[in-house]
Amino acid sequence: MTTFVPRPPYSREELDRLYPKNLKLQLVQILLRHGERSPVSARFQNAGLSPYWPYCNAARQLSSVAMTKTDWSTWGQLQWRRRLETFGDNDASVLASGPNGEIDAVCNLGELTDKGRETTLALGERLRHLYIDQLNYMPRIIGDADMIYLRATPMPRALESVQQCFWGMYPLSARTAAFPPPTIITRTFQEETLFPNEANCRRFSQLSKAFGQRTAERWNETNEMEYLNSLIQKWMPNNSRVQVDSHPRLSGIMDTINSTLAHGPKTRLPQAFYDQKGCDIIDQIGVEEWFSGYQESTEYRTVGIGGLAGDIVARMVGSVEKSGNDGLLEIGGEDGTLGTGRGGEKYIKLGMSGCHDTTLAALLASLGCFEGEKWPAYTAHIAFELFRDAQVERVSIDGDRLDEPVTARAAHKQNQGRLSTFFGSGGKGKLATEGISRKSSEVLSATEREKLNSHYVRIRYNDRPMIIPGCRLPGRHLDGDESFCTLLSKPLLINSPPIIGKKLVCQTLMDPRSQQK
């Protein structure tokens, strides 16, 4: 429920089984939940829990970009420290302080803590050990990040977690002296797909409320809920009952429990909150409330996580055909030029996206491999690994071989030749490319399907290979290993329609309880 405890590194025997010699790793996409954070809301102060936590030492040494000349020619860094202010007695302004009177390093609500930075840094170090030290997949030292697609949600804890993870994988000693600033992609909240976007999809909001209400009706009057009330009801506001839809909601109670468990003794709840049976009940109900819809409803999957599933599949397909849709176009080059980047890279090898618990569970539940799983822990992660048959030569959309080095100028020229039309208002926005990209599998031609053959996808969740039920069928997996789905497997493509995210999809009215798998 709380901090992820990693397993030891893979042994040589495990590596030989997980990464067979007849397959070549081509693209890795890592989706990581942010690290440990403070609670998103101040709860249970009546139980002695401080509303302000002194675990954010980054607040002592913040840095912001500052313009130093009015002609925009010179920029600098303003170093500063942050202190939080709150209301005291008689609404007077006072400095927020921690349990022992700390006024520095005090966290905002939902902020990545020192512990969260530590665990995401450690995740990057583990990824370095696997993909660099053990597999020799990524280079040991890099001069730029043009082969790495970095992205994060607009929430600072997700961005900071990606930065820490990148630092762990490529510390200063693994970057050349001339290493330029890496590109990190973000979106506005309105267009974000790295989490189920309830706030900006009316239809998804309707569906999630319906499934939440169903969970409340199932659990509020059960023996399990009576047990929870016997443990913690006395700390509920006005001695109200603990329920799925109480105030705070049961999921909010779980959030505070998990946050406190991940940190020090100065910010702990009474021991009754950590009763193991009680925590298991809360986890079971929380998983059902938030994620059962992905298992039961096609529409829920589509509007909830289909946009992200489409992005993931599109980048894999883009990697196969080398159209730039693997994330290369978004990374761009010097001064924002769309192309192959400063280093002349021809394709993306690693993607790393900072996201949330609801992201990971939604994806796994939609693919049918979250059965019996607990709520994703802090720094939990999914690796989508794309392989190809080692005998298959990599060929671009233009027919060029892609396993040979290329100069930056030649790569840029090659990429410019395959760019097609702008789309969006007035021709603004990103560039589209020709090729398969996000076409529906049903409309692919025989030639296009042939390009995707001999490619396989494997999902590892917290270093455990996951088996997608739909990939168990004959012809949908690598012979002898059901964890390797064929790229054309329907289970991988079913939740990624090309029009996902359009308002028409989000606002379609339909009874959620009539939806079937």
Secondary structure, 3 states (H helix, E strand, C coil): CCECCCCCCCCHHHHHHHCCCCEEEEEEEEEEECCCECCCCCCCHHHCCCCCCCCCHHHHCEEEEEECCCCCCCEEEEEECCCCEEECHHHCEEECCCCCCCCCCCCCCCCECHHHHHHHHHHHHHHHHHHHHHCCCCCCCECCCCCEEEEECCCHHHHHHHHHHHHHHCCHHHECCCCCCCCEECCCHHHCCCCCCHHHCHHHHHHHHHHHHHHHHHHCCCHHHHHHHHHHHHHCHHHCCCCCCCCCCHHHHHHHHHHHHCCCHHHCCCHHHHCHHHHHHHHHHHHHHHHHHHHHCHHHHHHHHHHHHHHHHHHHHHHHHCCCCCCHHHHCCHHHCCCCCCCCCCCCCEEEEEECHHHHHHHHHHCCCCCCCCCCCECCEEEEEEEEECCCCCECCCCCECCCCCCHHHHHHHHHHHEEEECCHHHCCCEEECCCCCCCHHHCCHHHHHHHCCEEEEEEECCEEECCHHHHCCCCEECCEEEEEECCCHHHHCCCCCCCCCHHHHCCCCCHHHCCC
